[in-house]
Amino acid sequence: MSSKKVLIAAPRGYCAGVDRAIITVEQTLDLYGAPVYVRKQIVHNKHVVEDLEARGVVFVEELDEVPVGSTVVFSAHGVSPAVHAQAAQLNLKTIDATCPLVTKVHQEVKRFAAEDYQILLIGHEGHEEVEGTAGEAPDHVQLVDGLDAADSIQIDPNRPVAWLSQTTLSVDETLETVHRLKKRLPLLMDPPSDDICYATQNRQVSVKAIAPQVELLIVVGSANSSNSVRLVEVGLDAGAKAAYRVDNAGECKTQWLAGVSTVGLTSGASVPEVLVEGVLDWLASNGFNDTEEITTAEEHLIFATPPELRKAQKAAKN
């Protein structure tokens, strides 16, 4: 038996929301043919985006890049009501692939805003999910980006205040931010349920299980994938001696393996398994042939495709 070992975290890779979003784009292509337009990246993974582009998907930053009357898919990260309104003005046929767990946070924003709560949204400035969520009630939402922001946020003491969060954050980081907020704001209202997505939590738990046992942790995921970037941080905090994020095996460096006997491997929630297999092949070529999967949770959740897509598919059959 080789002394060089790979511990593979499970669960890893695609979550239900990502799977649904990609299937939605593929089925929209099948239904309408190319080009199909997608606002922003459907999910934050370079490989997925390039694969869909090769099949006729056109990714745009904003809707004014989409020809009037065309079909456009909204990404898994969600959009604000202003984007929906702009799509209607441009007579665009829209298919909303927003992850249902993100939609849940949007509903929470609307409910708190209707009751005139001040809403502290824990998340990263500029992230598409944060922009879409805050856009549900911009006059009520303040972004809390990090612990320093938690210490400096200003609220009206005469109005109730609640917190919500971006779904792809580090669980520990979010709880620490909430703890800091509650020190200053003891009446801060919790959301009706945990906003951190089940898949984000599960992937972080699985990394925590393997990190103390490895000298090197490799996280497969793109640089703009918030949950992938968090996995590197979680791994280091949990005891991995070193941790790196790579888009694919081509970004792995042999010098990382110097003095390493056990490597940990995982992937973010928008990463196809073929990219993990590529890293496993690279590790095997460097003597790491002994692999063991460490499973900390089973995932069986499946989300139905968007109702507007199912309706169009039904109409096309009749």
Buried (B, 14 or more C-beta within 10 A) or exposed (E): EEEBBBBBBBBBBBBBBBBBBBBBBBBBBEBBEEBBBBBBBBBBBBBBBEBBEEEEBBBEEEBEEBEEEBBBBBBBBBBBBEBBEBBEEBEBBBBBBBBBBBBBBBEBBEBBBEEEBBBBBBBBEEBBBBBBBBBBBBEBBBBBBBBEBBEEBEBEEEEBBBBBBBBBBBBBBBBEBBEBBBEEBEEBBEBEEBBBBBBBBBBBBBBBBBBEBBBBBBBBBBEBBBBBBBBBBBBBBBEBBBBBBBBBBEEBEEEBBEEBEBBBBBBBBBBBEEBBEBBBEBBBEBEBBBBEEBEBBEBEEEBEBBEBBEEBBEEEEE
